[in-house]
Structures are given as C-alpha cells and as structure tokens.
C-alpha cells in the first residue's frame, strides 16, 4: 500500500465527530490542530484548522501526506472507542509485527509477552506525614 493511501485509509476510519480533537505533526516540527477535514485528495489533504499555539482558527490548510509525521487525538479515548475506530488485534497478531524492519521470531515474541514487568505501587503516605512536610517547607 502506498504511503498516501495508508494515510487516507486511516483518516477515513476516524469518525467526523473526532476531527476537531486531532492534531497533525509535520516533518518540519510544526503541529496543526484540525477543526475539520475538508477533503482527502490523492497527494494532499485539505483541512480547516490552525497552527498549534495560535488562535487563528478556521484557516484552510493544504498538507501533503509526505509532510505528515504523526497524528494525535487530543482527548482521552476509552479502549472501546479505540477498538471501534481501529479494530482489535488478536493477541497472536502481534507476533507478525516487524521490529526494526525484521519480523519478531516466535521465541522472542514469547519472551516479550511472558516477561512480567515489575511495577511497584508507591507506599501509602499518611496525612499527618504530608502535613508535617508542608509545615517544614513553610518554615
């Protein structure tokens, strides 16, 4: 699949209701906040939006797909929403994902999946200890 076609297919999966929550990262380092996708042409997209960090909303921007570095959704999406938009991969499908351009070997895949990551929860801090720290800082 051509890179442009992949971008177009991905944008078509995103519901119109989410268009105003999208931001595009460009290869130049600029970010563009989308209000609405106007058109997905074969080599570029036309959006209504603004440069991130500005208040110039409503500008029409033509962006070549070659300039796109990433797409970000600017609000939290629940797992069910992500699955509804992009689908859900079966656990075995991850074995076929390439790593650095090379397919992950089945043994490596098993090691990555079966190795538990040790995540320690922080110890509970008492209210009196927090108040004591605050009092010390205020002195």
N, C-alpha and C positions, 0 to 999 in steps of 0.2 A: 504494500500500500504506500503510495506517495505521501510524503510528509504533510502536504497541504490537505489531502483527502482525510488523513488521520485527524488533523485539527478540526476540519469541517464536521466529521462524524462525531467527534467529541462534543463540539458546541451544540450539535443538534440533539444530543442526549439531555442537555441541561434545560429544564423547564423555563419558560418565559418568566415565570414568577421569581426566578432566582437571578435573572440577568442583572438587576440593579444591586446585587451583592457580589458581583465578580470584579476582580482586578487582574489586569494583564501585566506581566513583567516582560520588558523588552530586552533584547540583547545589548542595548545601549545602557541599561541600568535604570531607565525610566519606568515608572508604573503608571498605568492608565486605569482609572476607575470607570466601569461601564454603567451607564444608565439603561441602555437598551441596545441590543444587537439589531442593526437595521437590515444588513444583507451579508450573506456568506458567498462571496464570489469565488472563482476557482483559484485565484492567486492572492487575494487580499480580502479582508473583512471591513465592513463599514459599520461603525458604532456611533452612538450618541453617548458622550461621556466627557471626562475631564482628566487632566494630569493630576496624579495624586499630590496632595498638598496645596492644591489651588481650589478656588471657589468658582471657577469658570465653567459651571455646569452647562450641559446642553450643546457642547461643541460637537461637530461632525468630524470624525477621525477615520482615515483610511489606513489600515495597518496590514502590511504584507505578512503572510504567515511565516516567512523566513525570519522575521524580526521577533517572533514570539519566543520567549524563554520559558515562561510558566503561566499558569492560570491559577488564581487563588479565589476561594469562596470566602468572603469577608464576614461570615457569621457561622455560628456553630450549626452543624448538621448532625442529626441523630443517625445512628447506624442504619435504621430502617430507611431514612431518606437517602443516604449514600447508596444503599443496596438498590433502592427503587430507581435511582438515576443511572448508576454504573453497573448494576448487577452484582451478583455474589459469586465469587470463585469457590469451587470445592477445595478442601484442604489439599488434595493431591495435585491440583493445578499449579501450585507454587513450585513443584519440582521442575517444571518445564521453563521457569523464568530464567533468563540468562543473567549471569553475574559477570560483569566486565566483558561482555560480549561472548562469554563461554557458557554453555548450559551447565547448571549445577548438577554434579554427579549425585546419584541416589544416596550414596553413603554420606556425602557432605550435607545433603538435604536433611537426612535423618538426624545428623549431629546438630544442625542448626535448630531444628524443631524440638528435639528431645532434651536439649540442654536447658534446664530451667534457669532463669535469671533470678539471682537472689536480690529481692527487693525488700529492704528492711523498713518497717514503718517507724517513724520517729517516736521516741518515748513521749508519753503524755507529760505535759508540763502543768504543774498546779497553778491555780490562780494566785495564790499567795507568793509563789516564786516569781511570777510575772510582775506583780505589783512591787515586789522588792527591787527588781531590776529597774523598773521605771523610776522608782524613788531615787535609786543610786544615780541614774542618769540626770535627773533633775537637780541634783546637788551641785 
